[in-house]
Amino acid sequence: MNISVELTLTPIQDNYEPAIINFIKKMRESGLTVKENPLSTQVYGDYDEVMGLLNKEIKNAFEAIDRGLMYVKIVKSDRSEYAADF
């Protein structure tokens, strides 16, 4: 089963950029399909692979910050090829 996940890591601290950059780099290194925009990062792939990666890397990201939020949306389908046609 394939899924699409949208993630936004929001560290609640002054020096927030290193944690976000490191998290995005870990997503890129995964070998899964990853897309980025200024507001979020999307990861696409097999449910078990994506969730295994997120379980590990969200924990690592939280351990690297004092306080923070992780917004997550999951869709049961691979939407990586979506393009607006309007």
HTML snippet that shows the backbone in 3Dmol.js (N, CA, C, O; Angstrom):
<script src="https://3Dmol.org/build/3Dmol-min.js"></script>
<div id="view" style="width:600px;height:400px;position:relative"></div>
<script>
const pdb = `
ATOM      1  N   MET A   1       0.845  -1.170   0.000  1.00  0.00           N
ATOM      2  CA  MET A   1       0.000   0.000   0.000  1.00  0.00           C
ATOM      3  C   MET A   1       0.897   1.241   0.000  1.00  0.00           C
ATOM      4  O   MET A   1       1.803   1.362   0.824  1.00  0.00           O
ATOM      5  N   ASN A   2       0.636   2.146  -0.918  1.00  0.00           N
ATOM      6  CA  ASN A   2       1.401   3.383  -1.008  1.00  0.00           C
ATOM      7  C   ASN A   2       0.683   4.515  -0.289  1.00  0.00           C
ATOM      8  O   ASN A   2      -0.546   4.572  -0.241  1.00  0.00           O
ATOM      9  N   ILE A   3       1.494   5.420   0.272  1.00  0.00           N
ATOM     10  CA  ILE A   3       0.954   6.586   0.951  1.00  0.00           C
ATOM     11  C   ILE A   3       1.714   7.850   0.533  1.00  0.00           C
ATOM     12  O   ILE A   3       2.817   7.789  -0.009  1.00  0.00           O
ATOM     13  N   SER A   4       1.091   8.977   0.802  1.00  0.00           N
ATOM     14  CA  SER A   4       1.700  10.293   0.639  1.00  0.00           C
ATOM     15  C   SER A   4       1.620  10.962   2.004  1.00  0.00           C
ATOM     16  O   SER A   4       0.571  10.957   2.648  1.00  0.00           O
ATOM     17  N   VAL A   5       2.739  11.540   2.440  1.00  0.00           N
ATOM     18  CA  VAL A   5       2.775  12.186   3.757  1.00  0.00           C
ATOM     19  C   VAL A   5       3.301  13.598   3.609  1.00  0.00           C
ATOM     20  O   VAL A   5       4.333  13.827   2.978  1.00  0.00           O
ATOM     21  N   GLU A   6       2.584  14.542   4.196  1.00  0.00           N
ATOM     22  CA  GLU A   6       3.038  15.928   4.236  1.00  0.00           C
ATOM     23  C   GLU A   6       3.478  16.233   5.661  1.00  0.00           C
ATOM     24  O   GLU A   6       2.751  15.962   6.617  1.00  0.00           O
ATOM     25  N   LEU A   7       4.683  16.806   5.796  1.00  0.00           N
ATOM     26  CA  LEU A   7       5.277  17.057   7.108  1.00  0.00           C
ATOM     27  C   LEU A   7       5.716  18.507   7.230  1.00  0.00           C
ATOM     28  O   LEU A   7       6.233  19.099   6.282  1.00  0.00           O
ATOM     29  N   THR A   8       5.502  19.065   8.406  1.00  0.00           N
ATOM     30  CA  THR A   8       6.057  20.372   8.725  1.00  0.00           C
ATOM     31  C   THR A   8       6.637  20.296  10.125  1.00  0.00           C
ATOM     32  O   THR A   8       5.904  20.123  11.098  1.00  0.00           O
ATOM     33  N   LEU A   9       7.961  20.425  10.226  1.00  0.00           N
ATOM     34  CA  LEU A   9       8.646  20.462  11.511  1.00  0.00           C
ATOM     35  C   LEU A   9       8.761  21.920  11.937  1.00  0.00           C
ATOM     36  O   LEU A   9       9.258  22.756  11.182  1.00  0.00           O
ATOM     37  N   THR A  10       8.301  22.222  13.144  1.00  0.00           N
ATOM     38  CA  THR A  10       8.337  23.580  13.665  1.00  0.00           C
ATOM     39  C   THR A  10       9.009  23.600  15.036  1.00  0.00           C
ATOM     40  O   THR A  10       8.333  23.461  16.056  1.00  0.00           O
ATOM     41  N   PRO A  11      10.328  23.772  15.072  1.00  0.00           N
ATOM     42  CA  PRO A  11      10.992  23.918  16.367  1.00  0.00           C
ATOM     43  C   PRO A  11      10.576  25.238  17.017  1.00  0.00           C
ATOM     44  O   PRO A  11      10.515  26.269  16.347  1.00  0.00           O
ATOM     45  N   ILE A  12      10.296  25.206  18.296  1.00  0.00           N
ATOM     46  CA  ILE A  12       9.909  26.417  19.015  1.00  0.00           C
ATOM     47  C   ILE A  12      11.131  26.873  19.810  1.00  0.00           C
ATOM     48  O   ILE A  12      11.236  26.659  21.018  1.00  0.00           O
ATOM     49  N   GLN A  13      12.039  27.504  19.092  1.00  0.00           N
ATOM     50  CA  GLN A  13      13.284  27.994  19.676  1.00  0.00           C
ATOM     51  C   GLN A  13      13.925  28.962  18.695  1.00  0.00           C
ATOM     52  O   GLN A  13      13.544  29.007  17.526  1.00  0.00           O
ATOM     53  N   ASP A  14      14.895  29.738  19.166  1.00  0.00           N
ATOM     54  CA  ASP A  14      15.541  30.741  18.330  1.00  0.00           C
ATOM     55  C   ASP A  14      16.337  30.124  17.184  1.00  0.00           C
ATOM     56  O   ASP A  14      16.188  30.542  16.036  1.00  0.00           O
ATOM     57  N   ASN A  15      17.159  29.161  17.473  1.00  0.00           N
ATOM     58  CA  ASN A  15      18.032  28.551  16.462  1.00  0.00           C
ATOM     59  C   ASN A  15      17.316  27.342  15.842  1.00  0.00           C
ATOM     60  O   ASN A  15      17.669  26.197  16.123  1.00  0.00           O
ATOM     61  N   TYR A  16      16.322  27.603  15.008  1.00  0.00           N
ATOM     62  CA  TYR A  16      15.458  26.537  14.501  1.00  0.00           C
ATOM     63  C   TYR A  16      15.914  25.929  13.176  1.00  0.00           C
ATOM     64  O   TYR A  16      15.600  24.773  12.896  1.00  0.00           O
ATOM     65  N   GLU A  17      16.647  26.680  12.358  1.00  0.00           N
ATOM     66  CA  GLU A  17      16.968  26.217  11.007  1.00  0.00           C
ATOM     67  C   GLU A  17      17.787  24.923  10.954  1.00  0.00           C
ATOM     68  O   GLU A  17      17.469  24.065  10.131  1.00  0.00           O
ATOM     69  N   PRO A  18      18.822  24.731  11.782  1.00  0.00           N
ATOM     70  CA  PRO A  18      19.603  23.489  11.681  1.00  0.00           C
ATOM     71  C   PRO A  18      18.758  22.220  11.851  1.00  0.00           C
ATOM     72  O   PRO A  18      18.990  21.232  11.155  1.00  0.00           O
ATOM     73  N   ALA A  19      17.802  22.235  12.749  1.00  0.00           N
ATOM     74  CA  ALA A  19      16.962  21.053  12.965  1.00  0.00           C
ATOM     75  C   ALA A  19      16.109  20.753  11.730  1.00  0.00           C
ATOM     76  O   ALA A  19      15.949  19.592  11.352  1.00  0.00           O
ATOM     77  N   ILE A  20      15.567  21.788  11.109  1.00  0.00           N
ATOM     78  CA  ILE A  20      14.742  21.606   9.912  1.00  0.00           C
ATOM     79  C   ILE A  20      15.591  21.102   8.752  1.00  0.00           C
ATOM     80  O   ILE A  20      15.205  20.167   8.050  1.00  0.00           O
ATOM     81  N   ILE A  21      16.747  21.723   8.555  1.00  0.00           N
ATOM     82  CA  ILE A  21      17.641  21.321   7.462  1.00  0.00           C
ATOM     83  C   ILE A  21      18.075  19.869   7.627  1.00  0.00           C
ATOM     84  O   ILE A  21      18.066  19.106   6.661  1.00  0.00           O
ATOM     85  N   ASN A  22      18.453  19.484   8.840  1.00  0.00           N
ATOM     86  CA  ASN A  22      18.882  18.105   9.086  1.00  0.00           C
ATOM     87  C   ASN A  22      17.743  17.121   8.817  1.00  0.00           C
ATOM     88  O   ASN A  22      17.963  16.066   8.222  1.00  0.00           O
ATOM     89  N   PHE A  23      16.531  17.461   9.252  1.00  0.00           N
ATOM     90  CA  PHE A  23      15.379  16.580   9.028  1.00  0.00           C
ATOM     91  C   PHE A  23      15.124  16.389   7.532  1.00  0.00           C
ATOM     92  O   PHE A  23      14.899  15.266   7.079  1.00  0.00           O
ATOM     93  N   ILE A  24      15.159  17.470   6.774  1.00  0.00           N
ATOM     94  CA  ILE A  24      14.931  17.378   5.330  1.00  0.00           C
ATOM     95  C   ILE A  24      16.038  16.556   4.662  1.00  0.00           C
ATOM     96  O   ILE A  24      15.756  15.751   3.774  1.00  0.00           O
ATOM     97  N   LYS A  25      17.283  16.749   5.076  1.00  0.00           N
ATOM     98  CA  LYS A  25      18.379  15.961   4.500  1.00  0.00           C
ATOM     99  C   LYS A  25      18.196  14.476   4.761  1.00  0.00           C
ATOM    100  O   LYS A  25      18.504  13.657   3.894  1.00  0.00           O
ATOM    101  N   LYS A  26      17.702  14.113   5.937  1.00  0.00           N
ATOM    102  CA  LYS A  26      17.452  12.697   6.245  1.00  0.00           C
ATOM    103  C   LYS A  26      16.347  12.143   5.340  1.00  0.00           C
ATOM    104  O   LYS A  26      16.421  10.994   4.906  1.00  0.00           O
ATOM    105  N   MET A  27      15.341  12.943   5.059  1.00  0.00           N
ATOM    106  CA  MET A  27      14.279  12.503   4.151  1.00  0.00           C
ATOM    107  C   MET A  27      14.863  12.278   2.758  1.00  0.00           C
ATOM    108  O   MET A  27      14.561  11.274   2.114  1.00  0.00           O
ATOM    109  N   ARG A  28      15.694  13.205   2.294  1.00  0.00           N
ATOM    110  CA  ARG A  28      16.308  13.078   0.966  1.00  0.00           C
ATOM    111  C   ARG A  28      17.181  11.838   0.854  1.00  0.00           C
ATOM    112  O   ARG A  28      17.191  11.182  -0.188  1.00  0.00           O
ATOM    113  N   GLU A  29      17.912  11.508   1.911  1.00  0.00           N
ATOM    114  CA  GLU A  29      18.834  10.369   1.900  1.00  0.00           C
ATOM    115  C   GLU A  29      18.118   9.019   1.930  1.00  0.00           C
ATOM    116  O   GLU A  29      18.754   7.982   1.740  1.00  0.00           O
ATOM    117  N   SER A  30      16.834   9.016   2.159  1.00  0.00           N
ATOM    118  CA  SER A  30      16.080   7.776   2.362  1.00  0.00           C
ATOM    119  C   SER A  30      15.906   6.935   1.103  1.00  0.00           C
ATOM    120  O   SER A  30      15.688   5.727   1.190  1.00  0.00           O
ATOM    121  N   GLY A  31      16.000   7.568  -0.069  1.00  0.00           N
ATOM    122  CA  GLY A  31      15.734   6.845  -1.307  1.00  0.00           C
ATOM    123  C   GLY A  31      14.269   6.870  -1.708  1.00  0.00           C
ATOM    124  O   GLY A  31      13.917   6.415  -2.796  1.00  0.00           O
ATOM    125  N   LEU A  32      13.412   7.397  -0.844  1.00  0.00           N
ATOM    126  CA  LEU A  32      11.999   7.538  -1.168  1.00  0.00           C
ATOM    127  C   LEU A  32      11.811   8.808  -2.009  1.00  0.00           C
ATOM    128  O   LEU A  32      12.713   9.641  -2.098  1.00  0.00           O
ATOM    129  N   THR A  33      10.648   8.941  -2.615  1.00  0.00           N
ATOM    130  CA  THR A  33      10.337  10.155  -3.358  1.00  0.00           C
ATOM    131  C   THR A  33      10.044  11.261  -2.356  1.00  0.00           C
ATOM    132  O   THR A  33       9.161  11.121  -1.509  1.00  0.00           O
ATOM    133  N   VAL A  34      10.784  12.360  -2.452  1.00  0.00           N
ATOM    134  CA  VAL A  34      10.637  13.488  -1.530  1.00  0.00           C
ATOM    135  C   VAL A  34      10.490  14.769  -2.342  1.00  0.00           C
ATOM    136  O   VAL A  34      11.252  15.016  -3.277  1.00  0.00           O
ATOM    137  N   LYS A  35       9.506  15.574  -1.976  1.00  0.00           N
ATOM    138  CA  LYS A  35       9.313  16.875  -2.596  1.00  0.00           C
ATOM    139  C   LYS A  35       9.258  17.913  -1.488  1.00  0.00           C
ATOM    140  O   LYS A  35       8.779  17.644  -0.387  1.00  0.00           O
ATOM    141  N   GLU A  36       9.756  19.103  -1.798  1.00  0.00           N
ATOM    142  CA  GLU A  36       9.802  20.163  -0.802  1.00  0.00           C
ATOM    143  C   GLU A  36       9.215  21.440  -1.367  1.00  0.00           C
ATOM    144  O   GLU A  36       9.276  21.692  -2.570  1.00  0.00           O
ATOM    145  N   ASN A  37       8.650  22.236  -0.488  1.00  0.00           N
ATOM    146  CA  ASN A  37       8.249  23.591  -0.816  1.00  0.00           C
ATOM    147  C   ASN A  37       8.501  24.443   0.425  1.00  0.00           C
ATOM    148  O   ASN A  37       8.896  23.895   1.454  1.00  0.00           O
ATOM    149  N   PRO A  38       8.292  25.739   0.375  1.00  0.00           N
ATOM    150  CA  PRO A  38       8.621  26.581   1.531  1.00  0.00           C
ATOM    151  C   PRO A  38       7.829  26.263   2.803  1.00  0.00           C
ATOM    152  O   PRO A  38       8.251  26.646   3.895  1.00  0.00           O
ATOM    153  N   LEU A  39       6.710  25.582   2.686  1.00  0.00           N
ATOM    154  CA  LEU A  39       5.868  25.329   3.851  1.00  0.00           C
ATOM    155  C   LEU A  39       5.923  23.909   4.391  1.00  0.00           C
ATOM    156  O   LEU A  39       5.608  23.685   5.560  1.00  0.00           O
ATOM    157  N   SER A  40       6.319  22.938   3.557  1.00  0.00           N
ATOM    158  CA  SER A  40       6.295  21.551   4.019  1.00  0.00           C
ATOM    159  C   SER A  40       7.179  20.662   3.149  1.00  0.00           C
ATOM    160  O   SER A  40       7.703  21.077   2.115  1.00  0.00           O
ATOM    161  N   THR A  41       7.319  19.441   3.606  1.00  0.00           N
ATOM    162  CA  THR A  41       8.037  18.405   2.875  1.00  0.00           C
ATOM    163  C   THR A  41       7.069  17.249   2.672  1.00  0.00           C
ATOM    164  O   THR A  41       6.337  16.883   3.592  1.00  0.00           O
ATOM    165  N   GLN A  42       7.059  16.676   1.485  1.00  0.00           N
ATOM    166  CA  GLN A  42       6.207  15.528   1.206  1.00  0.00           C
ATOM    167  C   GLN A  42       7.077  14.301   0.937  1.00  0.00           C
ATOM    168  O   GLN A  42       8.102  14.379   0.259  1.00  0.00           O
ATOM    169  N   VAL A  43       6.639  13.170   1.486  1.00  0.00           N
ATOM    170  CA  VAL A  43       7.341  11.898   1.298  1.00  0.00           C
ATOM    171  C   VAL A  43       6.323  10.904   0.759  1.00  0.00           C
ATOM    172  O   VAL A  43       5.194  10.823   1.245  1.00  0.00           O
ATOM    173  N   TYR A  44       6.745  10.141  -0.264  1.00  0.00           N
ATOM    174  CA  TYR A  44       5.846   9.206  -0.943  1.00  0.00           C
ATOM    175  C   TYR A  44       6.483   7.830  -0.994  1.00  0.00           C
ATOM    176  O   TYR A  44       7.693   7.704  -1.186  1.00  0.00           O
ATOM    177  N   GLY A  45       5.667   6.798  -0.821  1.00  0.00           N
ATOM    178  CA  GLY A  45       6.190   5.450  -0.965  1.00  0.00           C
ATOM    179  C   GLY A  45       5.357   4.421  -0.239  1.00  0.00           C
ATOM    180  O   GLY A  45       4.230   4.685   0.181  1.00  0.00           O
ATOM    181  N   ASP A  46       5.933   3.242  -0.099  1.00  0.00           N
ATOM    182  CA  ASP A  46       5.295   2.133   0.596  1.00  0.00           C
ATOM    183  C   ASP A  46       5.053   2.499   2.059  1.00  0.00           C
ATOM    184  O   ASP A  46       5.917   3.082   2.714  1.00  0.00           O
ATOM    185  N   TYR A  47       3.888   2.156   2.553  1.00  0.00           N
ATOM    186  CA  TYR A  47       3.495   2.509   3.928  1.00  0.00           C
ATOM    187  C   TYR A  47       4.561   2.118   4.950  1.00  0.00           C
ATOM    188  O   TYR A  47       4.984   2.951   5.751  1.00  0.00           O
ATOM    189  N   ASP A  48       4.994   0.870   4.928  1.00  0.00           N
ATOM    190  CA  ASP A  48       5.951   0.404   5.933  1.00  0.00           C
ATOM    191  C   ASP A  48       7.288   1.133   5.833  1.00  0.00           C
ATOM    192  O   ASP A  48       7.898   1.450   6.855  1.00  0.00           O
ATOM    193  N   GLU A  49       7.743   1.398   4.626  1.00  0.00           N
ATOM    194  CA  GLU A  49       9.008   2.123   4.447  1.00  0.00           C
ATOM    195  C   GLU A  49       8.895   3.566   4.934  1.00  0.00           C
ATOM    196  O   GLU A  49       9.759   4.051   5.664  1.00  0.00           O
ATOM    197  N   VAL A  50       7.827   4.246   4.526  1.00  0.00           N
ATOM    198  CA  VAL A  50       7.656   5.643   4.906  1.00  0.00           C
ATOM    199  C   VAL A  50       7.485   5.765   6.415  1.00  0.00           C
ATOM    200  O   VAL A  50       8.142   6.593   7.047  1.00  0.00           O
ATOM    201  N   MET A  51       6.616   4.952   6.996  1.00  0.00           N
ATOM    202  CA  MET A  51       6.355   5.067   8.427  1.00  0.00           C
ATOM    203  C   MET A  51       7.565   4.645   9.259  1.00  0.00           C
ATOM    204  O   MET A  51       7.795   5.202  10.332  1.00  0.00           O
ATOM    205  N   GLY A  52       8.336   3.676   8.785  1.00  0.00           N
ATOM    206  CA  GLY A  52       9.564   3.297   9.476  1.00  0.00           C
ATOM    207  C   GLY A  52      10.556   4.452   9.499  1.00  0.00           C
ATOM    208  O   GLY A  52      11.165   4.743  10.529  1.00  0.00           O
ATOM    209  N   LEU A  53      10.713   5.110   8.345  1.00  0.00           N
ATOM    210  CA  LEU A  53      11.597   6.265   8.256  1.00  0.00           C
ATOM    211  C   LEU A  53      11.110   7.385   9.172  1.00  0.00           C
ATOM    212  O   LEU A  53      11.895   7.961   9.926  1.00  0.00           O
ATOM    213  N   LEU A  54       9.821   7.690   9.105  1.00  0.00           N
ATOM    214  CA  LEU A  54       9.292   8.787   9.916  1.00  0.00           C
ATOM    215  C   LEU A  54       9.395   8.495  11.401  1.00  0.00           C
ATOM    216  O   LEU A  54       9.716   9.390  12.184  1.00  0.00           O
ATOM    217  N   ASN A  55       9.133   7.273  11.800  1.00  0.00           N
ATOM    218  CA  ASN A  55       9.249   6.906  13.209  1.00  0.00           C
ATOM    219  C   ASN A  55      10.649   7.219  13.728  1.00  0.00           C
ATOM    220  O   ASN A  55      10.807   7.801  14.801  1.00  0.00           O
ATOM    221  N   LYS A  56      11.651   6.832  12.966  1.00  0.00           N
ATOM    222  CA  LYS A  56      13.045   7.050  13.359  1.00  0.00           C
ATOM    223  C   LYS A  56      13.419   8.531  13.315  1.00  0.00           C
ATOM    224  O   LYS A  56      13.971   9.063  14.278  1.00  0.00           O
ATOM    225  N   GLU A  57      13.119   9.193  12.203  1.00  0.00           N
ATOM    226  CA  GLU A  57      13.604  10.559  12.001  1.00  0.00           C
ATOM    227  C   GLU A  57      12.821  11.617  12.768  1.00  0.00           C
ATOM    228  O   GLU A  57      13.382  12.654  13.121  1.00  0.00           O
ATOM    229  N   ILE A  58      11.552  11.384  13.032  1.00  0.00           N
ATOM    230  CA  ILE A  58      10.816  12.316  13.888  1.00  0.00           C
ATOM    231  C   ILE A  58      11.371  12.248  15.306  1.00  0.00           C
ATOM    232  O   ILE A  58      11.539  13.277  15.960  1.00  0.00           O
ATOM    233  N   LYS A  59      11.653  11.045  15.776  1.00  0.00           N
ATOM    234  CA  LYS A  59      12.258  10.903  17.104  1.00  0.00           C
ATOM    235  C   LYS A  59      13.606  11.622  17.153  1.00  0.00           C
ATOM    236  O   LYS A  59      13.879  12.358  18.101  1.00  0.00           O
ATOM    237  N   ASN A  60      14.448  11.417  16.142  1.00  0.00           N
ATOM    238  CA  ASN A  60      15.748  12.093  16.101  1.00  0.00           C
ATOM    239  C   ASN A  60      15.586  13.617  16.076  1.00  0.00           C
ATOM    240  O   ASN A  60      16.319  14.336  16.755  1.00  0.00           O
ATOM    241  N   ALA A  61      14.621  14.100  15.289  1.00  0.00           N
ATOM    242  CA  ALA A  61      14.391  15.545  15.196  1.00  0.00           C
ATOM    243  C   ALA A  61      13.944  16.105  16.543  1.00  0.00           C
ATOM    244  O   ALA A  61      14.407  17.170  16.952  1.00  0.00           O
ATOM    245  N   PHE A  62      13.056  15.406  17.229  1.00  0.00           N
ATOM    246  CA  PHE A  62      12.588  15.870  18.531  1.00  0.00           C
ATOM    247  C   PHE A  62      13.703  15.834  19.572  1.00  0.00           C
ATOM    248  O   PHE A  62      13.755  16.696  20.449  1.00  0.00           O
ATOM    249  N   GLU A  63      14.586  14.857  19.487  1.00  0.00           N
ATOM    250  CA  GLU A  63      15.700  14.785  20.431  1.00  0.00           C
ATOM    251  C   GLU A  63      16.697  15.927  20.217  1.00  0.00           C
ATOM    252  O   GLU A  63      17.448  16.273  21.129  1.00  0.00           O
ATOM    253  N   ALA A  64      16.704  16.509  19.017  1.00  0.00           N
ATOM    254  CA  ALA A  64      17.654  17.578  18.686  1.00  0.00           C
ATOM    255  C   ALA A  64      17.138  18.979  19.029  1.00  0.00           C
ATOM    256  O   ALA A  64      17.879  19.954  18.904  1.00  0.00           O
ATOM    257  N   ILE A  65      15.884  19.092  19.456  1.00  0.00           N
ATOM    258  CA  ILE A  65      15.313  20.405  19.768  1.00  0.00           C
ATOM    259  C   ILE A  65      14.776  20.412  21.198  1.00  0.00           C
ATOM    260  O   ILE A  65      14.503  19.366  21.787  1.00  0.00           O
ATOM    261  N   ASP A  66      14.632  21.627  21.740  1.00  0.00           N
ATOM    262  CA  ASP A  66      14.082  21.759  23.096  1.00  0.00           C
ATOM    263  C   ASP A  66      12.567  21.559  23.101  1.00  0.00           C
ATOM    264  O   ASP A  66      12.031  20.800  23.908  1.00  0.00           O
ATOM    265  N   ARG A  67      11.899  22.246  22.199  1.00  0.00           N
ATOM    266  CA  ARG A  67      10.448  22.150  22.057  1.00  0.00           C
ATOM    267  C   ARG A  67      10.096  22.268  20.594  1.00  0.00           C
ATOM    268  O   ARG A  67      10.801  22.932  19.834  1.00  0.00           O
ATOM    269  N   GLY A  68       9.019  21.634  20.192  1.00  0.00           N
ATOM    270  CA  GLY A  68       8.637  21.760  18.798  1.00  0.00           C
ATOM    271  C   GLY A  68       7.363  21.024  18.463  1.00  0.00           C
ATOM    272  O   GLY A  68       6.805  20.287  19.277  1.00  0.00           O
ATOM    273  N   LEU A  69       6.921  21.243  17.246  1.00  0.00           N
ATOM    274  CA  LEU A  69       5.710  20.623  16.715  1.00  0.00           C
ATOM    275  C   LEU A  69       6.043  19.904  15.418  1.00  0.00           C
ATOM    276  O   LEU A  69       6.932  20.324  14.676  1.00  0.00           O
ATOM    277  N   MET A  70       5.335  18.830  15.149  1.00  0.00           N
ATOM    278  CA  MET A  70       5.427  18.147  13.864  1.00  0.00           C
ATOM    279  C   MET A  70       3.996  17.974  13.361  1.00  0.00           C
ATOM    280  O   MET A  70       3.194  17.252  13.952  1.00  0.00           O
ATOM    281  N   TYR A  71       3.700  18.652  12.262  1.00  0.00           N
ATOM    282  CA  TYR A  71       2.399  18.518  11.627  1.00  0.00           C
ATOM    283  C   TYR A  71       2.514  17.425  10.568  1.00  0.00           C
ATOM    284  O   TYR A  71       3.434  17.435   9.751  1.00  0.00           O
ATOM    285  N   VAL A  72       1.565  16.474  10.592  1.00  0.00           N
ATOM    286  CA  VAL A  72       1.626  15.341   9.672  1.00  0.00           C
ATOM    287  C   VAL A  72       0.246  15.117   9.057  1.00  0.00           C
ATOM    288  O   VAL A  72      -0.764  15.071   9.760  1.00  0.00           O
ATOM    289  N   LYS A  73       0.223  14.978   7.727  1.00  0.00           N
ATOM    290  CA  LYS A  73      -0.988  14.572   7.009  1.00  0.00           C
ATOM    291  C   LYS A  73      -0.625  13.336   6.208  1.00  0.00           C
ATOM    292  O   LYS A  73       0.427  13.293   5.572  1.00  0.00           O
ATOM    293  N   ILE A  74      -1.493  12.326   6.236  1.00  0.00           N
ATOM    294  CA  ILE A  74      -1.240  11.083   5.507  1.00  0.00           C
ATOM    295  C   ILE A  74      -2.431  10.797   4.592  1.00  0.00           C
ATOM    296  O   ILE A  74      -3.585  10.828   5.019  1.00  0.00           O
ATOM    297  N   VAL A  75      -2.123  10.518   3.329  1.00  0.00           N
ATOM    298  CA  VAL A  75      -3.141  10.160   2.342  1.00  0.00           C
ATOM    299  C   VAL A  75      -2.858   8.741   1.870  1.00  0.00           C
ATOM    300  O   VAL A  75      -1.712   8.395   1.585  1.00  0.00           O
ATOM    301  N   LYS A  76      -3.881   7.933   1.790  1.00  0.00           N
ATOM    302  CA  LYS A  76      -3.716   6.560   1.325  1.00  0.00           C
ATOM    303  C   LYS A  76      -3.723   6.513  -0.195  1.00  0.00           C
ATOM    304  O   LYS A  76      -4.704   6.096  -0.809  1.00  0.00           O
ATOM    305  N   SER A  77      -2.634   6.940  -0.785  1.00  0.00           N
ATOM    306  CA  SER A  77      -2.371   6.848  -2.217  1.00  0.00           C
ATOM    307  C   SER A  77      -1.075   7.593  -2.483  1.00  0.00           C
ATOM    308  O   SER A  77      -0.656   8.435  -1.689  1.00  0.00           O
ATOM    309  N   ASP A  78      -0.452   7.281  -3.594  1.00  0.00           N
ATOM    310  CA  ASP A  78       0.771   7.975  -3.983  1.00  0.00           C
ATOM    311  C   ASP A  78       0.375   9.149  -4.866  1.00  0.00           C
ATOM    312  O   ASP A  78      -0.026   8.961  -6.015  1.00  0.00           O
ATOM    313  N   ARG A  79       0.487  10.361  -4.329  1.00  0.00           N
ATOM    314  CA  ARG A  79       0.092  11.567  -5.045  1.00  0.00           C
ATOM    315  C   ARG A  79       1.298  12.305  -5.614  1.00  0.00           C
ATOM    316  O   ARG A  79       1.194  13.483  -5.958  1.00  0.00           O
ATOM    317  N   SER A  80       2.435  11.634  -5.716  1.00  0.00           N
ATOM    318  CA  SER A  80       3.674  12.300  -6.134  1.00  0.00           C
ATOM    319  C   SER A  80       3.630  12.830  -7.561  1.00  0.00           C
ATOM    320  O   SER A  80       4.385  13.741  -7.900  1.00  0.00           O
ATOM    321  N   GLU A  81       2.772  12.285  -8.394  1.00  0.00           N
ATOM    322  CA  GLU A  81       2.672  12.743  -9.787  1.00  0.00           C
ATOM    323  C   GLU A  81       1.555  13.759 -10.001  1.00  0.00           C
ATOM    324  O   GLU A  81       1.279  14.161 -11.132  1.00  0.00           O
ATOM    325  N   TYR A  82       0.921  14.167  -8.921  1.00  0.00           N
ATOM    326  CA  TYR A  82      -0.196  15.115  -9.054  1.00  0.00           C
ATOM    327  C   TYR A  82       0.277  16.448  -9.632  1.00  0.00           C
ATOM    328  O   TYR A  82       1.315  16.984  -9.243  1.00  0.00           O
ATOM    329  N   ALA A  83      -0.498  16.955 -10.553  1.00  0.00           N
ATOM    330  CA  ALA A  83      -0.267  18.291 -11.109  1.00  0.00           C
ATOM    331  C   ALA A  83      -1.637  18.930 -11.329  1.00  0.00           C
ATOM    332  O   ALA A  83      -2.525  18.324 -11.929  1.00  0.00           O
ATOM    333  N   ALA A  84      -1.797  20.133 -10.849  1.00  0.00           N
ATOM    334  CA  ALA A  84      -3.064  20.842 -11.039  1.00  0.00           C
ATOM    335  C   ALA A  84      -3.281  21.084 -12.528  1.00  0.00           C
ATOM    336  O   ALA A  84      -2.362  21.486 -13.241  1.00  0.00           O
ATOM    337  N   ASP A  85      -4.486  20.839 -12.984  1.00  0.00           N
ATOM    338  CA  ASP A  85      -4.766  21.014 -14.410  1.00  0.00           C
ATOM    339  C   ASP A  85      -5.817  22.104 -14.646  1.00  0.00           C
ATOM    340  O   ASP A  85      -6.619  22.025 -15.578  1.00  0.00           O
ATOM    341  N   PHE A  86      -5.794  23.086 -13.809  1.00  0.00           N
ATOM    342  CA  PHE A  86      -6.746  24.190 -13.965  1.00  0.00           C
ATOM    343  C   PHE A  86      -6.027  25.512 -14.043  1.00  0.00           C
ATOM    344  O   PHE A  86      -6.667  26.556 -14.175  1.00  0.00           O
TER     345      PHE A  86
END
`;
const viewer = $3Dmol.createViewer("view");
viewer.addModel(pdb, "pdb");
viewer.setStyle({}, {cartoon: {color: "spectrum"}});
viewer.zoomTo();
viewer.render();
</script>
